[in-house]
Amino acid sequence: MHLVQHIPDGQTEAHQRKAIESVSLFRIRSRSGSILIVGASRGLGCAMAAEFLKRKWEVVGTVRGSARTDLHDLADEHQGQVEVECLDITDPDQIAALRSRLSGRSFDILFVNAGTGNKNRHESLAEVSTEEFVRVMVTNALGPMRVVEALQTLVPAKGLIGVMSSGQGSIANNEKGRNDVYRGTKAALNMYMRSYAARHAGDRRALLLMAPGWIRTELGGPDAPFGIEETVPDIVNVVMSKRGRPGLEFLDRMGKTVPW
Ligand SMILES: NC(=O)c1ccc[n+]([C@@H]2O[C@H](COP(=O)([O-])OP(=O)(O)OC[C@H]3O[C@@H](n4cnc5c(N)ncnc54)[C@H](OP(=O)(O)O)[C@@H]3O)[C@@H](O)[C@H]2O)c1
């Protein structure tokens, strides 16, 4: 059984009481730490959830919609250690509703992993439709920042707020062009995180933009040189080692600084 804190409309009070008891149990069992991973249904987000579970962390992961996902399977394998929450980061009402459901909770790490690419990667800026450009930009830049802004108070002073960026978001390293739509959204994300960090200059929380490398997932595609199993432990190592280091860093999965 996985713990689902979100109580859909129409459920009875008994259901609600049971869900609240489950959440209390979840908290009592809390061990190494707790992480909220936004966008954990599959790919890198779900693999990060699995890696944190291996390290005895409690995980709350979000998925979109009501369909069963890899995260639900993971929750079944790790009973009492995974909560599945619901969030589409492009919907401000859903972000507000999640914030309200998580009221009173605290997470050592908030990690916003959710992201997307344009459907036709070969489409240049000259070719992409406005609608598709807006979809990718809202998902990769505006959505993650809205989540960070809305959920930041759930992370204590010693905590970490991380966002999944990409090496393709580096302006300095862009010498080849290509994949412009995606690149631009991750560069925008980096800029917005820098603004966020500047506005929170006295904040003791660690802020991280992660460039995980090119990895075989649905988004990365089959030609990527690295697999999930060989890369996600490194990604999690970098997240862990960034804890306790206030301020924003843009790091690759080996912990090396990526030029802005
Ligand atoms: N793989 C790579 O080579 C690579 C390289 C650099 C950076 N990244 C970044 O790493 C992150 C994860 O990518 P991935 O490779 O694991 O891709 P993926 O397998 O396609 O997974 C994407 C994840 O983001 C979620 N997501 C997408 N749009 C969302 C939305 N509007 N609201 C909530 N969740 C949403 C997806 O949920 P659904 O299941 O509901 O669609 C899924 O969990 C992304 O930010 C990506 O840009 C990946």
The ligand as an ORCA input file, in Angstrom:
! r2SCAN-3c Opt
* xyz 0 1
  N      17.501     12.752    -19.756
  C      18.391     13.683    -20.041
  O      19.306     13.478    -20.854
  C      18.333     15.032    -19.371
  C      19.425     15.887    -19.534
  C      19.399     17.129    -18.926
  C      18.318     17.490    -18.142
  N      17.256     16.632    -17.999
  C      16.146     17.092    -17.176
  O      15.833     16.111    -16.209
  C      14.440     16.190    -15.846
  C      13.822     14.815    -15.940
  O      13.909     14.395    -17.283
  P      13.885     12.855    -17.718
  O      15.028     12.674    -18.627
  O      13.697     11.975    -16.555
  O      12.572     12.905    -18.631
  P      11.243     12.029    -18.662
  O      11.568     10.589    -18.483
  O      10.548     12.467    -19.880
  O      10.459     12.517    -17.346
  C       9.932     13.800    -17.259
  C       9.247     13.939    -15.913
  O       8.723     15.264    -15.786
  C       7.325     15.168    -15.519
  N       6.588     16.295    -16.054
  C       6.613     16.786    -17.321
  N       5.765     17.810    -17.433
  C       5.198     17.986    -16.208
  C       4.244     18.885    -15.677
  N       3.659     19.818    -16.438
  N       3.888     18.764    -14.372
  C       4.448     17.813    -13.603
  N       5.344     16.928    -14.046
  C       5.714     17.007    -15.329
  C       6.898     13.876    -16.186
  O       5.630     13.478    -15.697
  P       4.569     12.635    -16.623
  O       4.921     11.191    -16.461
  O       3.256     12.999    -16.060
  O       4.745     13.113    -18.042
  C       8.063     12.986    -15.783
  O       7.942     12.580    -14.434
  C      13.845     17.236    -16.793
  O      13.779     18.479    -16.135
  C      14.848     17.299    -17.929
  O      14.808     18.517    -18.611
  C      17.244     15.417    -18.584
*
